[in-house]
Amino acid sequence: MMRSHSKTSSSISLTSSLKSTSRRVSLSFLTRPLSRIFQSPPSLTNGTSNEKLASESLPTRSNSKHSKTRSNKMNQEEPVAVKVAKLTLNETVIAEPESAHVAEACNHEAHVPPTSTYTAFASAADGKTFVEKQLELPKLGRNDVAVAILCCSVCFTDTMYAAMIEGQVVGHEIIGRVEFKGEDVTNVDIGDTIGFGYLRTACLKCLFCLQGQENMCPKRTTFTDGIGGFANASVWDSRFVYKIPACIEPRHAGPLTCAGATVFSALYGYNVSPTSTVGVVGLGGLGHLAIKFAKAWGCRVVAISSSESKKADSLKFGAHEFICTKDPITSPTKMDYILNTTSGDLPWDTFIDLLETNGTLINMGVSAKGSMEIPAMPALFKQLKVVGSLVASRHVMNKMFDFAALHSIRPEIEELDMGTKGCAEAVRRVVEQQARYRVVLNVPEHLAM
């Protein structure tokens, strides 16, 4: 990690000659929360002078008694018009209190690309353990934000990529705080809490992007095309980050960015009616949120699981009925939609039998076989549809957060500290289906930015 920088090295200096009064003022209040790990930006003027930058008063801050007394006296005097001769870094400050023009110049600091190392946890050769790495933050682009990561929850997809690719930094349910922003960023501000992760970029020019389906863009990139959320900092395209409603805590917001968005997108994208009966297959990270969202949607919800032990939880989360597929199915209930949230080889014929005529099976899981064996005759004579649903597009993501905030939808979580041990334990719990129901890795204090 980089050495901490003193306040004087990151303060901006203004030098001016006054005929009657000269006062020294420190501008260290401009120092950002990450000043101890992000290097100071280069001189804003490259040593050249800037005329007519200020003409009003500058508030002072100092820890010394002498400075406080001097500040109090200054507050009682009339402001003196000041013509600032130059704006540089690391010089003694002599100026009268701040004008709007000076503030505007100083705010340029937010747009200066930060440079620093950060800590990430990459998958080891066995795909089950993790190694700590120190990496360089990429250059901040015009549309990028530099983010101090607060937490990242773990999806089954993370465990797959960790097992397949040695050195991969996984994690795509990321919550962080904006610390720096590129000059073209308009949708978020410094200090905002944001969520991001699965979708990294898209071309924003193709037919799908123009229709608001960036998740279908043929040129889209995802978290696997770079460094994911098992880290304490990141640089991300601001056009693919989302403000978190103030009422949702970061630890609860993480699982919503993928698990919540995926099930919400299925309900929203396939125009599920609040009068529909919706079956939810699997009671894991996605499944338990699917029950909560479908219940808040107004639907009659049927939880479908191979484990009888999940019955109590499914009913607590809002299901109206529970079906265990290991027992003979005697329920007369037929479903307009069935949302499959699990991965693996499943009894598709059972789910097809549970669908109402003109019903829809929406698959969100990944099969190890790479295929689904759907019985042809029921699909034909009942006019059934079998479709897929990927993670949400940008506008649907924002709608999901608004809906979750309005209906107080929160995931059930377990929390661990992010680190080599925490990452390994989280992955183990997800792979062995022990998580109840999403594991959240919190960045510990000693790694916090």
N, C-alpha and C positions, 0 to 999 in steps of 0.2 A: 504493500500500500504506500501511497505517497505520504511524505511528511506533511504535518499540518503547517498551514501558512498563517503567519501573524496577521492581525487586523491591518497593520500598517502596510503590508505588502499587497493587500487587496482593496485598499481605500483609494479613492480618486481625489486628486489634488487640484486645487484652483489657486492660481497666484495672481494677486492684484495689488496695485499701489493705490493707497487712499491718501488724499491730501490731508485729511483731518484725523481719521480713525483707522487703525489696523487691528484686526482681531484674528486669532488663530482658531480654526474650527476643524475638528476631525469628522470625516465623512464615513467612518467605519460602520455606521448604521446601514450602509448599503451592502455590507457583506452578506452573502447568501448562506443558508443553513449548511450547504455542502462546501463552504470555503476551505474547510480543513482537508478536503480530499480532491477538490477540483482546483486546478491551477488558475491563477489570476489571468484575465484576458490581457492581450497586448495593449499598448498605449492606444487610446482612441484617436489620438491626433498625430502619432508618429513624430512627435517633437515639433510640429508646426503650430502656429497660433490660431486661435478661434476668436473672432471678434464678436462683440455684442451678444454674449451668451446669457447674461443675467443682469437683473436690475432690481431685485427685491431682497428679502431677508432669508437667512439660513439658520434653522434651528441647530442648537449645539447639544452634543452628548459627551460627557466625560465622567470618569470615575473619581477624579481628584476633587478635593474640596475647593481648591483654588479655581478650577474651571467652572464648578457649579456656581460659585460666587460671581465670577465674571459673567456667566450666562444669565444669571438673574438680573444683573445690572443692565445687560444688553437688552433684555426683554422690556425694560422700562424706557428705553430710548427710542427715538424715531428711527426707522430704517433709513440707511444711507444708500443712494444709488451707486451701483458698482459696475464698472466696465471690466470684464474678465479678460486678461491678456492671453492666457493659454490654459489648456486642459490636458494634464499629463498624469502619469502614475508615479507613486512612490516619492512624492515631494512634500515639503511642508505646505500646509494649507493656510492661506491668508485670504479671507473672503467675508463678505457680509452674507446674511441668510439667503436661502435658496429661492430662485425664481422658477417659474414653470419651464423655462428653456433649459435651465441646468438640470432639472429633474428628468426632462425628456432625454437629454444627452446621457445622463447617468443610467437611465433605464436600458440603454443599449447593451449594458452588461448582460442582460437576460438573453440576448441573442448571440453572445459570443460562445462558440463551441467549447465545451469543457474538455479537458484532457486529464485522464486519470486512469489508474488501474482499479479493478474491482474484483470481487471474489465470486467464483462460480464453482458448481459441483458437477463434474462430468462422470458419465458412466464408465465403469471399469470393464475389463475384458470379460468378466463373468456375467455382466448385465444385471447384477444384483447389488453390487456395492458401488461406491462413488469415491472419487478423488477430488481434493480441493485444488483449484487452479487460480492463479492470478492472471487476469487478462486485461488488455487495453480496451477502454471504451472507444467505439468507433467515432469518427468525426460527426459532429452535429450538423445535419443538413437543414435547408431552409424550412422544411415541413416537419422536422423531427422534434421530439422532446427527450430530454435526459431525465430519467426517472429513478428515484430511490425506491427500490422494491421493499414492500412491507411484508408481503406473504404470497405464497403460491400453493394452491391445492393440487392434488395428484389425481389424474385421470388414468383409466386403463390404457389409453393410447400412449401415455408417457412410459408405462412399463414395457410396452411393445418396442418402442424405439430405443429405450435404454438397453434392452436385450439384443437388439439387432445391430446397433452401431456403437462401437467403443469410442469413448471421448465425446459422445453427444451430451449437450446440456439441455435436458428436457424441461418440461413445465410450460403449460399454456393457459393456466387459470391464474393470471397474475394481477395483483393489486399493488399500486405504487403511488408515490407522490411526485408531482411535476416539480423539478428543480431548475431546469433551464429549458428554453424553447427557441426554436429557429425563428427567423424574422417573418416567415409567412404563416406561422401558426396563429389561428384565430379562434379555434373551438375550445381550447382549454387555456387556463392561466397558471402561472407559477403558484404552487401551493395546493392545487386541486388534487383530489384523490381520484385516480382513474383505474379502470380495468382494461386489460388487453391480453392477447395471447395466441389464439389459434391462427387467425388470419393476420399475416404480417403486411402484405401489400397486394394490390391489384392494379391493372393497367388504367382503370377508370375511363377507358375510351371505347371498349368493345360493347356490343349489344347488351350483354348481361350486366355489365357495370352500369350502363346508362339506364337500365331497367331496375336498378337497385338490387341486383343479385351479384354483388362482388364476390360472394362465396363460390360462384360458378364460373368466375373469370378463368379462361384457359391459361392466363399468365399469372395467376395468383401465386403468392408464396406464403408459406406457413411457418410456424415456429421451428420446424425442423430445418429450415433453410438458414439458420443462424443460431444465436445463443438464446435459449429459452429462459424460463423463470426460476430455475434452481440457481439463483444468484442474488446478489444484493443491489444490483444496479442494472440499468438497460438503457439503450437508445432505441426509440421506436417511431415509426411514422405516425404523426399526430392524427392523421385522417383515419386511423384504425385503432383509436383509443376511445374510451367511453367514460364520461363523468359518472361517478357513483353517487346516488342520492344520499344526502346527509344522514338519513335515518337507517341506512344499511351499514353495519360495521365492516371494515376491510376483511376480516376473517370469514364473514358470511357472504361477502360479495364475490370472493374468488370462485367458488364452485358455480356461481350463477353465470360466469363468463363463458363457460363451455357446457357443463351439464344442464344448467337452467336454460341457457339460450338454445340448446339443441332440442329439448322437449317443447319449449315454447314455440320455436320455429315450426315444429311439426303441427302443433295445434293451429297456429296462425296461418301457416302456408297452405294447409289443406282445408281451410275454411270449416273447421270443426264447429258445429253448432252447440250452443249451451243446452239444447234439448237432446243431444246425442248421448249414447251409452259408450263409454270409452274403457277398453281393457288395457292394462299396463302389465307387460311381461317383464318380470325381474324387479327385485326390490333392492337395488344398489344405489350408486351415486346418481345415476340418471333416473332410475325408476321411482325412488322416493320423492324426487322433485316433480316427476311427471304426475304423480298422484296429487300432490299439492296444487300444481298449476291447473290440472283438469278439474279438480274440485272447485277452485276459485273461479274457473271458467263457467261453472254452472252445470257441468256434466254429471251424469251418474257414472261413478268410477268403480271398476272391478279390478282388483289386484290379482295377478296370476303369477304363481311361483311354484317351484318344485320343492320348496321347503315350508312345511307347516309351521315352523318356528317364526316365520315372518308374518304370520296372520295378525298378531296383536299390534305390531308396529304399523302394518299397512292400514288397519282400521283407525289407529291413532292419527295417522297422517291424512286421513280423510276419505279412504276407500269405503264404499257402501257395501261391498261384498268381496269375499276372498275365495279363490279357487286354487286348490293344490293339484298340480298336474300329475303327481305320483299316485293319487287316488282316483277311483272311477269318478268321472264328472257327471254329476246328476243335476246341476243347475240348469234351469230352463232359459236363463238369460242369454240373449244374443246381442252382439255388440256391433255398433256402427263403425267403430274404429278400434283397431288393436295396435298399440305402440310397443314394438319390441325394443327394449333398452339393453338387452344382454348380448354378450358375444359367445359364440360357440355353435355347435350343431344342435338344433332344437327340433322338437316335434311339430313341424310346420303343419302337418295334417290336423293336429289337435286345434291349432289356432284357426285354421281355415273353417273347421266345423263350428267354432264359436262365433264366427262372423255372421251378421245378418245379411240378407240379400242386398246387393249393391254396396256391401261393406268394403272397407279399405284396411289392408295390413300395411302399417308404416314401419319400415325397418331402419333402426339406427345402430344396430350391432354389426360386428365383424365376425364372419364365419371362418374357422380355420380351413375348411374345405374350399372356400372361395365360391361356393354355390349354395343355392337354396332349392330343396326338392319340394315343389308345390304340386299337390294333386290336381290334375288337369280338369277332371269332370266337375267337381264342385266349383272351381274357379269359373268354368264356362257357364254352367247352368244357373249359378247364383250371381253372375256378372260381377265377380270380385275384382278388386284392384290390389296389386302388390307394388308398393312404391318405396323409395328411399328418402331420407331427409338428413342433410348435412347441417353443420353448425350455422347459426344465424348470420344473415347479412347485416350491414351496419345499421340501417334504420330499424330492423327488427330487433337488434340487440338493444337499442335505446328504448324501444317499446317494452321489451322484456323487463328492463330495470324499472321503468315506470310502473308496470303491472305488479312486479314483486313488491315495490314500495307501497303501492296502494293497498294491496291485499296482505301485507305483512308476511310474505313468503320467504322463509329462511331455510337453508339446508341444515341437516343434522351433521355435526362435524366432530372430529377428534383433532387435537392440536399437538404438534411436535415442533421442536426447534430445528431450523434449517441448518444442516451440517452433514458431514459424511455419515454419521450414525443415523440422524433423523431421516435423511433421504432414503437410506437403505431400509430402514424400518417401515417407512411409509409405503415404499414399493412392495415390500413383502406383504404388508397387510392388504394391499389392493389385489395383488396376484392371488393370494390365498383366500380372498373374499371374506376377510375379517373386519374390514373397515365398516364403521357404523356412523355416517354412511359416506362421508368424504373426509379424507385426511388433509389437514391444512398445515403447511410448513411455514412457521413464522420466522422472519429474520431476527436472530438474537441481537441483544443490545450491543455486543462487542463487534458485530458486523454491520450495525445500522449506519446508514449514510447521514 
